[in-house]
């Protein structure tokens, strides 16, 4: 009977049992931190990329197709480590309000690389939803839009592919920008 009491009081192996109970929780926390951190980095990089696209185009005095090519070429390094060329796309749009203040997409260009995704702003000639942008009559903005097909690092906490889209608006420095192809 004494042997049974000694086994009940023995602490040999208690640390191993406690670690076995806590290890799965610690692994979920570690992988969850990796997934959430990767997602936050993607959100940050896409916001920076969309802002850069809108700003680069809004700086032009007279917008030419070459200016758009240069702006699109600048985006992949900004979005790194996420590969916009294979997992994303970039779209730049010129938006102007008519006399009634209704925002309309006047022109739009897509990056020469990336996924064939549409713009959340609509195609040229479409009215832009008021929840996205409100303009005064005859006011204009340039919208830089970047889309990424996001894949989590581990996928334990954020499983599956998701699409992240960021839109940034910038006022043209020299007034309304005409369609670069005209």
C-alpha positions as a printed NumPy array, in Angstrom:
array([[  0.   ,   0.   ,   0.   ],
       [  2.908,   2.328,   0.66 ],
       [  4.033,   2.097,  -2.953],
       [  0.669,   3.398,  -4.186],
       [  0.863,   6.448,  -1.915],
       [  4.38 ,   7.253,  -3.163],
       [  3.198,   7.197,  -6.78 ],
       [  0.363,   9.595,  -5.971],
       [  2.768,  12.058,  -4.349],
       [  5.513,  11.729,  -6.943],
       [  6.032,  14.743,  -9.222],
       [  8.274,  12.956, -11.714],
       [  6.96 ,  13.68 , -15.211],
       [  4.523,  16.384, -14.1  ],
       [  6.28 ,  18.988, -16.247],
       [  6.01 ,  16.717, -19.292],
       [  2.288,  16.216, -18.727],
       [  1.72 ,  19.954, -18.232],
       [  3.688,  20.711, -21.393],
       [  1.649,  18.151, -23.33 ],
       [ -1.529,  19.89 , -22.165],
       [ -0.309,  23.433, -22.934],
       [  1.66 ,  22.785, -26.167],
       [ -1.369,  22.707, -28.523],
       [ -2.588,  26.047, -27.169],
       [  0.882,  27.568, -27.549],
       [  1.117,  26.303, -31.144],
       [ -2.281,  27.768, -32.019],
       [ -1.2  ,  31.098, -30.521],
       [  2.101,  31.017, -32.434],
       [  0.527,  30.131, -35.791],
       [ -2.337,  32.561, -35.202],
       [  0.153,  35.346, -34.535],
       [  1.964,  34.495, -37.766],
       [ -1.276,  34.492, -39.803],
       [ -2.63 ,  37.709, -38.308],
       [  0.736,  39.445, -38.605],
       [  1.041,  38.403, -42.261],
       [ -2.482,  39.696, -42.933],
       [ -1.731,  43.024, -41.223],
       [  1.437,  43.374, -43.284],
       [ -0.558,  42.702, -46.464],
       [ -3.149,  45.325, -45.51 ],
       [ -0.426,  47.878, -44.782],
       [  1.518,  47.194, -47.988],
       [ -1.618,  47.391, -50.134],
       [ -2.654,  50.686, -48.554],
       [  0.808,  52.095, -49.258],
       [  0.721,  50.773, -52.827],
       [ -2.733,  52.217, -53.584],
       [ -1.709,  55.584, -52.098],
       [  1.479,  55.624, -54.165],
       [ -0.403,  54.816, -57.376],
       [ -2.959,  57.581, -56.839],
       [ -0.26 ,  60.064, -55.835],
       [  2.042,  59.288, -58.769],
       [ -0.754,  59.766, -61.286],
       [ -2.184,  62.85 , -59.548],
       [  1.213,  64.586, -59.829],
       [  1.119,  64.636, -63.632],
       [  0.503,  67.935, -65.37 ],
       [ -0.49 ,  66.199, -68.622],
       [ -1.077,  62.486, -68.199],
       [  0.489,  60.335, -70.923],
       [  0.431,  56.526, -71.336],
       [  4.15 ,  56.479, -70.458],
       [  3.347,  58.108, -67.093],
       [  0.932,  55.283, -66.306],
       [  3.488,  52.64 , -67.321],
       [  6.017,  54.208, -64.962],
       [  3.495,  54.388, -62.127],
       [  2.545,  50.721, -62.57 ],
       [  6.234,  49.725, -62.736],
       [  6.831,  51.356, -59.339],
       [  4.167,  49.298, -57.54 ],
       [  5.601,  45.742, -57.164],
       [  8.565,  46.841, -55.007],
       [  6.207,  48.819, -52.757],
       [  3.939,  45.793, -52.303],
       [  6.824,  43.389, -51.599],
       [  6.91 ,  40.723, -50.187],
       [  3.507,  40.246, -51.839],
       [  3.671,  39.596, -55.578],
       [  1.18 ,  41.827, -57.359],
       [  2.364,  40.588, -60.754],
       [  0.971,  37.082, -60.164],
       [ -1.434,  37.443, -57.224],
       [ -2.887,  40.909, -57.712],
       [ -3.631,  43.804, -59.979],
       [ -3.654,  47.588, -59.929],
       [ -6.23 ,  49.917, -61.453],
       [ -6.103,  53.7  , -61.722],
       [ -9.227,  55.728, -62.471],
       [-10.022,  59.347, -63.182],
       [-13.246,  60.387, -61.473],
       [-15.065,  63.672, -62.006],
       [-18.307,  65.032, -60.609],
       [-20.871,  66.322, -63.069],
       [-22.82 ,  69.562, -62.538],
       [-25.131,  67.748, -60.101],
       [-22.225,  66.425, -58.051],
       [-22.629,  62.81 , -59.248],
       [-19.183,  61.136, -59.349],
       [-18.514,  59.39 , -62.667],
       [-15.542,  57.296, -63.8  ],
       [-14.16 ,  59.302, -66.74 ],
       [-11.236,  57.013, -67.626],
       [ -9.6  ,  53.911, -66.216],
       [ -6.41 ,  51.911, -66.825],
       [ -5.369,  48.499, -65.511],
       [ -1.821,  47.329, -64.854],
       [ -0.308,  45.366, -67.74 ],
       [  0.254,  42.449, -65.356],
       [ -1.801,  40.632, -62.768],
       [ -5.232,  39.145, -62.325],
       [ -8.177,  40.164, -64.542],
       [-10.282,  41.669, -61.747],
       [-12.786,  44.494, -62.111],
       [-12.77 ,  47.788, -60.291],
       [-14.98 ,  48.426, -57.282],
       [-15.536,  51.913, -58.738],
       [-17.102,  50.579, -61.937],
       [-16.14 ,  50.884, -65.594],
       [-15.697,  54.181, -67.445],
       [-19.016,  55.994, -67.63 ],
       [-20.325,  54.365, -64.44 ],
       [-21.487,  56.324, -61.428],
       [-19.298,  55.788, -58.389],
       [-21.258,  54.789, -55.268],
       [-21.659,  57.707, -52.855],
       [-20.302,  55.647, -49.965],
       [-16.949,  55.508, -51.774],
       [-16.479,  59.146, -52.758],
       [-18.454,  62.378, -52.508],
       [-17.371,  65.208, -54.782],
       [-18.467,  68.774, -55.338],
       [-19.684,  69.682, -58.85 ],
       [-16.782,  69.753, -61.367],
       [-14.348,  68.407, -58.741],
       [-12.039,  65.552, -59.803],
       [ -9.949,  62.875, -58.101],
       [ -7.595,  60.103, -59.136],
       [ -8.307,  56.717, -57.564],
       [ -5.553,  54.151, -57.107],
       [ -6.94 ,  50.687, -56.517],
       [ -4.861,  47.631, -55.642],
       [ -6.171,  44.086, -55.271],
       [ -4.313,  41.078, -53.862],
       [ -5.247,  37.414, -53.666],
       [ -4.051,  36.832, -50.089],
       [ -2.893,  33.467, -48.813],
       [ -2.106,  33.089, -45.092],
       [  1.291,  31.748, -44.068],
       [ -0.044,  28.838, -42.03 ],
       [ -3.812,  28.909, -42.495],
       [ -4.678,  27.609, -39.05 ],
       [ -6.436,  30.763, -37.821],
       [ -7.19 ,  32.461, -41.165],
       [ -7.902,  29.521, -43.472],
       [ -8.26 ,  29.839, -47.231],
       [ -7.595,  32.465, -49.843],
       [ -9.074,  35.935, -49.472],
       [ -9.153,  38.982, -51.677],
       [ -7.882,  42.221, -50.176],
       [ -8.726,  45.452, -51.993],
       [ -7.549,  48.953, -51.126],
       [ -8.622,  52.19 , -52.819],
       [ -6.909,  55.546, -52.322],
       [ -8.091,  58.913, -53.662],
       [ -5.815,  61.829, -54.52 ],
       [ -6.713,  65.239, -55.927],
       [ -4.918,  66.081, -59.184],
       [ -2.326,  68.807, -58.553],
       [ -3.057,  70.726, -61.761],
       [ -6.83 ,  70.358, -62.142],
       [ -8.749,  67.694, -64.02 ],
       [ -6.679,  64.98 , -65.696],
       [ -7.87 ,  64.066, -69.162],
       [ -7.974,  60.521, -70.473],
       [ -4.332,  59.576, -71.166],
       [ -5.233,  57.816, -74.421],
       [ -6.854,  60.887, -75.977]])
